[in-house]
Amino acid sequence: DTTQGVLWGLRNGEAQGYQPKAVMLMIGTNNTGQQTGPEIAEGVGAVVMEMRRNFPAAKILLLAVFPRATPGDPVRDKIAEVNRIISKLDDQKNVFYLDIGAKFLDEKGVFLPDSFRADNLHPQAKGYEIWGEAVSAKLAELMK
């Protein structure tokens, strides 16, 4: 989804009635085709603020936007810009930023074999395993 889609859902009843201890959020990659880095970061910030309103007791694990495409593709620079901006949302109280993107890549910046589909965007089983391992300790900490 896009940041706008998630924001609309949160404002229109999605997830209402829940009081989670923690929420993991990774959003913004679907905005990279039409928006600038700062615009995407603004959308991520709006989603985080809405989550804070809807789930005031929840800790938000804000993940950096995952890498996509191949090394040298301009979208990687845009994602890096978004991540630099949204990292500032981390307050170590309610919002905790975590960048695990490098865990999916080899030393040349290429996706590890079998971790992402050929589109270099959508994870496969190995990618989800890497993701789970990378966030499990932090999520457990936030669930306390």
C-alpha positions in Angstrom: 0.0 0.0 0.0 1.0 3.7 -0.1 1.3 5.9 2.9 -2.0 7.6 1.8 -3.8 4.2 1.7 -2.6 3.2 5.2 -3.5 6.7 6.5 -7.0 6.4 5.0 -7.5 3.0 6.5 -6.4 4.1 10.0 -8.8 7.1 9.8 -11.7 5.0 8.5 -11.9 2.2 11.0 -9.1 -0.3 10.1 -7.6 -1.6 13.3 -10.1 0.1 15.5 -10.9 -1.7 18.8 -7.4 -3.1 19.1 -4.9 -2.0 21.8 -1.6 -3.6 20.7 1.5 -3.4 22.8 3.6 -3.0 19.7 3.2 -2.3 16.0 5.7 -2.9 13.3 5.5 -0.5 10.4 7.3 -0.5 7.1 5.7 1.8 4.5 6.7 4.1 1.7 8.2 1.9 -1.0 5.0 2.1 -3.1 5.2 5.9 -3.0 8.6 6.0 -4.7 7.2 6.1 -8.2 5.4 9.4 -7.8 6.7 11.2 -4.8 10.0 12.8 -3.7 11.9 11.5 -0.7 10.7 14.3 1.6 7.1 13.8 0.5 7.3 10.1 1.2 8.9 10.8 4.6 6.1 13.2 5.4 3.6 10.5 4.6 5.4 8.0 6.8 5.4 10.6 9.6 1.6 11.1 9.2 1.1 7.4 9.5 3.2 7.2 12.6 1.2 10.2 14.1 -2.1 8.5 13.3 -0.9 5.3 14.9 0.1 7.2 18.0 -3.4 8.6 18.2 -5.1 5.3 17.6 -2.8 3.2 19.8 -1.4 5.6 22.4 0.0 2.8 24.6 1.7 0.9 21.7 5.4 1.0 20.9 6.0 1.5 17.2 8.8 -0.3 15.5 9.4 1.9 12.5 11.4 0.0 9.9 13.4 1.8 7.3 12.1 1.4 3.8 13.7 -1.7 2.4 16.0 -1.5 -0.5 14.6 -2.3 -3.9 15.8 -2.5 -7.5 19.5 -3.0 -8.2 22.6 -1.1 -7.2 22.9 2.2 -9.0 19.1 2.6 -9.6 18.1 6.1 -8.5 15.2 4.7 -6.4 17.9 3.5 -4.0 19.0 7.1 -3.4 15.4 8.2 -2.9 14.9 5.4 -0.3 18.1 6.4 1.4 16.8 10.0 1.6 13.5 8.8 3.0 15.3 6.7 5.6 17.5 9.5 6.7 14.5 11.7 7.3 12.3 9.1 9.0 15.1 8.0 11.3 14.5 11.2 13.2 11.1 10.0 14.3 12.8 7.7 16.7 12.2 9.0 20.2 13.3 5.9 22.1 10.0 6.2 24.0 7.1 5.5 21.6 8.8 5.2 18.2 11.9 3.0 17.6 13.5 3.2 14.2 15.3 0.1 12.8 17.1 -0.2 9.5 17.5 -3.9 8.5 17.9 -3.3 4.8 21.6 -4.3 4.6 20.7 -7.7 5.9 19.0 -8.5 2.6 22.1 -7.5 0.5 25.5 -8.9 -0.3 28.7 -6.7 -0.2 27.9 -5.3 -3.7 24.4 -4.3 -2.7 22.7 -7.1 -4.6 19.9 -9.0 -3.0 20.9 -12.3 -1.4 19.9 -15.3 -3.5 16.3 -16.5 -3.0 15.6 -13.6 -0.5 13.5 -11.5 -2.9 11.6 -12.2 -6.1 13.1 -11.3 -9.4 11.3 -7.9 -9.2 13.8 -7.0 -6.5 10.9 -5.7 -4.4 8.9 -8.5 -2.8 10.5 -10.8 -0.3 10.4 -14.6 -0.7 10.5 -17.1 2.2 14.2 -16.5 2.8 13.7 -12.8 2.9 10.9 -13.2 5.4 13.2 -15.4 7.5 15.9 -12.7 7.4 13.3 -10.1 8.3 11.9 -12.1 11.2 15.4 -12.8 12.7 16.3 -9.1 12.3 13.3 -7.8 14.3 12.4 -10.5 16.8 14.7 -9.4 19.6 13.5 -5.7 19.3 9.9 -6.7 19.1 10.2 -8.9 22.2 11.7 -6.0 24.0 8.9 -3.7 23.0 6.3 -6.2 24.0 7.4 -6.2 27.7 
